[in-house]
């Protein structure tokens, strides 16, 4: 028997690989905070190419390997847990782009831990 889909929220935080927070790379500090808060999980994705509001290109081309590549932290959780997490990390994320969208969990997820 398949469980019905569950409503949840998908949080994305866009950071640069070189950004720092709490004495760690920012993406690492964000994952550690998510773990400390007991969230269901967190994943960091590293982008080979991107640019932000300043239009400066960040790339993984051979001659410029690992020069502040774009990183995206993703967390799927309840909306209430996401809201608590955002408030907890607000002091270290500054003006970093943060998005939240509604998602349906079809398999796995916070309620099935």
C-alpha positions in Angstrom: 0.0 0.0 0.0 1.4 3.4 -1.0 1.2 6.3 1.4 -0.6 9.4 0.2 1.6 12.3 -0.7 2.6 14.6 2.1 2.8 18.4 2.0 6.2 19.9 2.8 8.5 22.8 2.0 11.7 22.9 -0.1 14.2 25.4 1.1 17.1 26.5 -1.2 19.9 28.7 0.0 22.3 29.9 -2.7 25.9 30.6 -1.5 29.4 30.9 -2.9 31.9 28.3 -2.2 34.2 30.8 -0.6 31.6 32.4 1.8 32.2 31.8 5.5 29.9 31.5 8.5 30.6 30.5 12.1 34.2 29.8 11.3 33.4 27.2 8.5 32.5 27.4 4.9 29.0 28.9 4.9 27.5 25.8 3.2 29.0 23.6 5.9 27.8 25.8 8.7 24.3 25.7 7.3 24.4 21.9 7.1 25.7 21.5 10.7 23.0 23.8 12.0 20.3 21.8 10.2 21.7 18.6 11.8 21.9 20.3 15.2 18.2 21.3 14.9 17.2 17.7 14.0 16.0 18.4 10.5 15.3 15.4 8.2 18.3 16.1 6.0 20.3 18.6 4.0 22.1 18.4 0.7 24.6 20.7 -0.8 24.9 20.8 -4.6 28.0 22.3 -6.3 27.5 24.1 -9.5 30.1 24.1 -12.3 29.0 27.5 -13.6 26.9 30.4 -12.3 26.6 34.1 -11.6 24.8 36.2 -9.1 23.4 39.7 -8.8 26.8 41.2 -9.5 27.0 39.3 -12.9 30.4 38.0 -12.0 30.9 34.6 -13.7 31.9 31.7 -11.4 33.2 28.7 -13.3 35.0 25.3 -12.9 37.0 25.6 -16.1 40.4 23.9 -15.8 42.4 27.1 -15.6 40.1 28.5 -12.9 39.3 25.4 -11.0 37.4 25.9 -7.8 37.1 29.7 -7.8 34.1 30.4 -5.6 31.8 28.0 -7.3 28.0 28.4 -6.8 26.6 26.1 -4.0 23.0 25.4 -3.3 21.8 23.9 0.0 18.5 22.1 -0.2 16.3 20.9 2.7 12.9 19.3 2.5 11.0 19.6 5.8 7.7 20.8 7.2 7.1 24.5 6.7 7.2 25.1 10.4 10.7 23.4 10.7 11.9 25.4 7.7 10.7 28.7 9.2 12.5 27.9 12.5 15.7 27.0 10.6 15.6 30.2 8.6 15.3 32.3 11.7 18.2 30.4 13.3 20.6 30.9 10.4 19.5 34.5 9.5 22.5 36.0 11.4 25.1 34.1 9.2 23.4 34.3 5.8 23.1 38.0 5.4 21.7 39.0 2.0 22.1 35.5 0.6 19.3 34.4 -1.8 16.8 32.1 0.0 13.8 30.5 -1.6 11.0 28.3 -0.2 8.4 26.5 -2.2 5.7 24.0 -1.5 6.3 20.4 -2.5 4.6 17.0 -2.3 6.6 14.2 -0.8 5.8 11.0 -2.7 8.3 8.7 -1.0 10.4 9.1 2.2 10.5 12.5 4.0 10.1 14.0 7.4 7.0 12.1 8.6 8.5 8.7 7.6 11.8 8.9 9.6 
